[in-house]
């Protein structure tokens, strides 16, 4: 598609409940795709994009705080160091934990 300058367009927009299936997709040139999008969303798409960006920002902030699944190893290590887990103090068995 892209090599020919075409874009995939949802006949029933996914933002309005359309599914991503072969039956609901059509190749369109950029100009035709933009014109159809303007017809499908006379109110504009900026509100939709702004809401999607806000959702993505909240997900990134949650993951960055270490509260979400998939936090970075660095943030997890920092959280463990702050909690005392993984410290080098001898345990009750007299051995030292590896950190």
C-alpha positions, 0 to 999 in steps of 0.5 A: 500500500504505502509503496504505491502511495495508498493508505488503508481506510476503515469504511466504518471508522474504528473510533465509531465502533468499526472493526479492523477486518479485510471487509471493513478496509479499503485502500485509498490515496491520501487525498481521498482518505483525508476527504472521507475522514473529514466527512466521517468526523465533521466535528474534527478529529483533534478531540479524539486525538487529544483524548488518545494522547491523554490516555497514553500519557497516563499509561506512561506516567503509571509505568514510569512510577513503577506502579504498572506492569513493565516498569523499568529494571532501574525503577524496580531496583530503586524501589527495592533499595528504598524498601530495604529488600536486597540489602547486604545485611547478614540474614538470620542464617549468617550468610549475606544476600547477593544484590 
